[in-house]
Amino acid sequence: MSVTSPSPARVPDVMEGLAVWPASARPAAEGDVTVAGVSLAEAADLFGTPLYVLDEGEVRNRARAYRTAFPDADVIYAAKAFLCRAVIRWIKEEGLGLDVCSAGELGLAITTGFPAERIVMHGNAKSPEDLETAVRLGVGRIVIDSLSEIDHLTGIVPRRDPQQVMVRVVPGIAAGGHTKIQTGTDDQKFGLSLADGSARRAIDDILHRPQLSLVGLHCHLGSQITSVEPYVTAVQRMVGLMAQVRDQHGLELLQLNIGGGHGIAYRPGEQSLDIGILAGRVRSALEDGCAEANLRVPRLTLEPGRALLGPAGVAVYRVLSVKRTSGRTFVAVDGGMSDNPRPALYGVRYVPRLIGRHSTAAPALVTVVGRHCEAGDILADAVPLPGDVRPGDLLAVPAAGAYHLSMASGYNLVGRPPVVAVRDGAARMLVRRESLDDMSRRDVGL
Ligand SMILES: *Cc1c(COP(=O)(O)O)cnc(C)c1O
């Protein structure tokens, strides 16, 4: 790989290098970048680094774009992408529902005032506490993921107040950005197989339980999917199963949840899933399939997580060391796999940008690494940064809003970074930095 320096004749583009940033991001004086009118360099000084900045307007605009593209569907935010009280409030105010997969996520949502009937609970292995909390707090729908769960749930739901459930079906479709995030095939842990008949067995079983009310079918193909084809195939297979249920049981299922997984661009030039195209193709596949099978068109549910929060987040790190060795330059920052495990989990790479200082040095290809004690703690590989990058510099990483902090760990006891919301030129703390005191408080034995 070689570095091409920018041609002097090129017309300067104000958005240059900010293609996968929040739409509000602007280059500013002295190499700074503002997001929603807030200087990232100033935010780094004020709140310290590593720092996560979340553009509230970007999240809200993305939620609205979904509601516009799918006006007669339920759009449900998958909480596991990132959850805190402010995000719960934004999602509620934008009229979306919420997907949770634990009593913890559910409890946070309810205590923040999220309406229980707009919550869906998932999970391949819900604990007794998860299920009891869901039933007690009255979540709208529980998605059944195994045959044994039907017994567990039946045991805690009062007969007089049946629980609405859906069955998570594995449609046998391979899609998703990495094998670790493919969930539509038969050789992974989620859901009940269409191919081997276990989805139909679960449906038969549920229909014999007066405590459970089967309202529809669910599938989730995986994550970071950038093409609409897998969704179209999934809709066709799910409609096929709905027709079988109607033929066998005389029951028309009126809801179809096709999950989330909508891919985003992490690096300039990468493809994201176009939700306008998705909406059109899914709708016509659903209408055609239902017309052919003589079924009523079910109400659609979508569950985006990454596509709502991912592009709204920016991580800001400070450079701690620059090491030139065996022909490579390692730029080490003050965070890494404890705030963002995605590179270590899936081998993904980002494109950081130097901020807060204007450099005229020619770009050089560098490897940006974290501070943690693992050689796989790598944020970026062979990315161009100004050749004079040095300790004390700030690096910003876009597309950091989903599956970073929600998967953060206590590795090396560095403490998890704070989250700051930016809106209309103002920044406010949502989640404070985790202190040594926070961590040592749990360490109660000696
Ligand atoms: C994770 C998950 C989602 C959201 O996936 P994204 O890739 O973040 O859109 C939706 N539904 C279910 C059941 C999930 O497990």
PDBQT file of the ligand as one rigid body, heavy atoms in Angstrom, charges set to zero:
ROOT
HETATM    1  C1  LIG A 501     -28.530  -7.736  18.020  1.00  0.00    +0.000 C 
HETATM    2  C2  LIG A 501     -29.916  -7.902  17.586  1.00  0.00    +0.000 A 
HETATM    3  C3  LIG A 501     -30.515  -6.901  16.832  1.00  0.00    +0.000 A 
HETATM    4  C4  LIG A 501     -29.796  -5.677  16.372  1.00  0.00    +0.000 C 
HETATM    5  O1  LIG A 501     -28.728  -5.959  15.515  1.00  0.00    +0.000 OA
HETATM    6  P1  LIG A 501     -27.980  -4.744  14.787  1.00  0.00    +0.000 P 
HETATM    7  O2  LIG A 501     -26.968  -5.408  13.959  1.00  0.00    +0.000 OA
HETATM    8  O3  LIG A 501     -27.371  -3.921  15.871  1.00  0.00    +0.000 OA
HETATM    9  O4  LIG A 501     -28.995  -3.998  14.020  1.00  0.00    +0.000 OA
HETATM   10  C5  LIG A 501     -31.845  -7.052  16.504  1.00  0.00    +0.000 A 
HETATM   11  N1  LIG A 501     -32.547  -8.141  16.888  1.00  0.00    +0.000 NA
HETATM   12  C6  LIG A 501     -31.995  -9.128  17.620  1.00  0.00    +0.000 A 
HETATM   13  C7  LIG A 501     -32.809 -10.281  18.023  1.00  0.00    +0.000 C 
HETATM   14  C8  LIG A 501     -30.661  -9.028  17.997  1.00  0.00    +0.000 A 
HETATM   15  O5  LIG A 501     -30.123 -10.017  18.705  1.00  0.00    +0.000 OA
ENDROOT
TORSDOF 0
